[in-house]
């Protein structure tokens, strides 16, 4: 019986690496039929997320020329769309199947819903991914723990994050990770335009260099969030990072309520930025506002979102002066260690300057560094 390759994902949006993974797997495994399984659209989806139909439409453009079908099983079921539950249904429908996943998914496979049931349904083909070097050992350990068959493919996928691609589109950039035909379809449909006015307004408030930094912080935070499975809400991360320096070139108080001891200091823009984000960008989410409010000083007992924005700001991809690249490497390996390294660097830098240390930073150091 001819085998069918099953590949699921949000595809929000579909990018070149999705297509490359499938084509390489089909060629290596001798499979000619492909079934794409888009995830269900979350209820009350926030800005920047495509509808199920829009994602399907873009898949048809991206996979043109490939023998594939789109199965709407997850959208039809609406709930309990775990692979352990949907794969048996897909096997009954399509016969002999192989389930394709990426190396990043393999990293957390043992945390999935009933992984021992998944491996009983069909072989799992694993496409390696840049940055995940222990994939062979990981697959071996999973086979020993759960049984089943993990097929390691020769193709090594590029390190492409859909959340980073989505963020680039929302900031008005043209991601090289997306096929030109898909980009044309996105433009024609006016997708990912929710923050178009915000981006224009923010750009008018910042220098070219500062605007580039704001975008770099967004992408850095998206990478850290995905890499370490921090599970922070995409929209909250995007807004907090994109707007974190919205007041840096706008120091006028405008009657807004900011701490008196911050006026005239380098940390004023974090407090002022939170208030101006509320007033000028209609940000009402207190989690986002607090992440902006403490992104420079840090504080004791920070939320994960606050830590993420604070860390991403300091180790953002646009910063190349020492010792930031080294601290960025630490953060990419271990988020908690990276956060503490940023805090220590900031504390030591301010201390060496002879300038007064903000009380919030002192409290953060006592809380996290002892």
Order of alpha helices (4+ residues) and beta strands (2+ residues): beta-alpha-beta-alpha-beta-alpha-alpha-beta-alpha-alpha-beta-alpha-beta-alpha-alpha-alpha-alpha-alpha-alpha-alpha-alpha-alpha-alpha-alpha
